[in-house]
Amino acid sequence: MELFEIIIGLAVCFAVSAFFILLFADVLGWFEARSTLRASDADNIAVTIKECWDSGNYRTVQGVFNTRTSQLADARRVKSQDVDDELRRLHADKPMVVYQE
């Protein structure tokens, strides 16, 4: 019985990771977790960049960028099969979106 439960658990994990949609709420949560970093320097801005959205395999870069030093204070690259409607709307006509508080 335990082996069966482990196999089912692994299958569920695989199914979740096999089709991942990047949600706007996840993007906001990542920024919220870095709110001290953003607040520590007025030149730190929150951005998302659509890196590759035309092929059906989406790559989105999310980061805290310092406009004075031109350095990323923190960043992540998210690979997904899709993005939600809000992210699609925000990036409809621009490769980079700046998030304001």
Protein Blocks (a to p, Z undefined) as FASTA:
>chain_A
ZZmmmmmmmmmmmmmmmpccddfklmmmmmmmmmmmmmmpmkbccddddfblmnopacdd
dddddfklopafbdcddddfbdcfklmmmmmmocbdcddZZ
